[in-house]
Amino acid sequence: MEIREWWAADPEERFWIEITDRVDLGANLLAPTTDHSGKATWSYTLVSHVRPGDVVLHWWKQGDTPKAVVAFSTVVAPAEDSDIEWVAHGTHARGERMRTRPAWLVRLDNFTELARPVSLDDFRAAESKVRAVRQDLLERHGDPLYFPFAVSEKRPLRTTQGYLAKFPKDLMELFPDLSDGLGGVEPPRNPAGSGGGTQSRSGGAGYQTDSEAKKEIERCAVERAIEYLEREGWSVEDVGTTRSFDLLAHKDDRELHVEVKGSSGVASTVELTAGEVTEADTHDDSLLVVVDRIELKRKSSSQVKGSGGRARAWWNTTIDHDRLQPTRFRYLLPEGSTEF
């Protein structure tokens, strides 16, 4: 789908807004390449036009929490091909089954919560000014603008129906809680590095950077594994911080080494470190527990609660190295570099 990049000539036009109810705010931008009918849509395609150094505002709309911009993140790498376990929202997609689809993924860093969220009521209070910004942009650049708000004479101002929208810099200037909250954030000097600041959560190169969501998924998975083993008569110790596996269990004269993996999606694969593979190869009495489909509910922008999930166990599974797929490589730097 062709996108009119009306902002391309202005380096200050580097703001976007993610409109979402996802619990892992700041983890990434992730959207299918087409909608439920197989057609390209601008709010998904825009993900592929985000550039390193851009700033993504996170508009959060879950449960009884007031709809608002609650945080922002910085883009650290161009969009890359990925996939997503996805089903569309809305009445037009009811009954559609979740399935894996091609997707665009953009890595984010420097997730920072605003000291004061900017709510829908705040934007509605300034609706006349928001309309003026939109009209000025239309006169200068034409349509479409991929504007973040829908305006009409019959309904109050509301967010556009979509996932990602362009957030014009002129809108930023209308709301001091946004512009001051960003603190003049600059594009990262080293996009591959981590962000800084006392309020930030840096995810490095990982896809799951929301630390609360990640910890809650891990906690739920480990808890389910312990409950299962104790029902089977094992005494269990959590050794995840000191050993290359998660749980150490004993029953009679047996010593069981347990690796636990958790996911909020449908897990058909798991990531194993080199140490975890070595452990599985060298210890005979082992167990792999995978708990996926964990349901996460965010009570606030920084509080997440997990529950449920599907738990599966693989006893004494020898790692089939033919089933290992590399996700990254460690490159040993050669001699002969040029210093500068």
WONOR-V888215 format. One record per backbone hydrogen bond with DSSP energy under -0.5 kcal/mol. NH is the residue of the N-H (numbers start at 0). CO is the residue of the C=O. If there is no record, write none. Layout:
NH:CO  NH:CO
This chain:
4:2  5:3  7:4  9:6  10:8  12:9  13:11  15:54  16:164  17:56  18:16  18:162  19:17  19:58  24:22  26:23  28:105  30:103  32:101  34:38  37:34  43:40  44:40  45:41  46:43  47:44  48:45  49:46  52:74  53:50  54:13  55:72  56:15  56:54  57:70  58:17  58:56  59:57  59:67  60:19  64:61  67:59  68:117  69:57  69:67  70:57  71:111  72:55  73:108  74:53  75:106  76:106  78:49  79:104  81:102  83:100  85:83  85:98  92:89  93:90  95:92  98:85  100:83  102:81  103:30  104:79  105:28  107:26  108:73  110:200  111:71  112:198  113:69  117:68  118:116  119:66  122:118  123:119  124:120  125:121  126:123  128:125  129:125  130:126  131:127  132:128  133:129  134:130  135:131  136:132  137:133  138:134  139:135  140:136  141:136  141:137  147:165  149:157  151:154  157:149  159:147  161:159  163:42  164:16  165:145  166:14  167:165  170:167  171:167  172:168  173:170  174:170  174:171  175:173  177:174  178:171  178:174  179:175  180:175  181:177  182:178  183:178  184:181  192:189  199:196  200:110  205:202  208:206  210:208  213:209  214:210  215:211  216:212  217:213  218:214  219:215  220:216  221:217  222:218  223:219  224:220  225:221  226:222  227:223  228:224  229:225  230:226  231:227  232:229  233:228  234:249  236:247  238:236  238:245  239:245  241:238  242:238  245:257  246:257  247:236  248:246  248:255  249:234  250:253  253:250  255:248  256:284  257:246  257:255  258:286  260:288  262:290  266:264  267:265  276:272  277:273  278:274  279:275  280:276  281:277  282:278  283:281  285:283  286:256  287:313  288:258  288:286  289:311  290:260  291:289  291:309  292:264  293:262  294:306  295:293  296:304  298:296  298:302  299:302  302:299  304:296  306:294  309:291  310:308  311:289  313:287  314:312  315:285  316:313  317:315  320:318  322:319  323:320  330:328  331:329  332:330  338:336
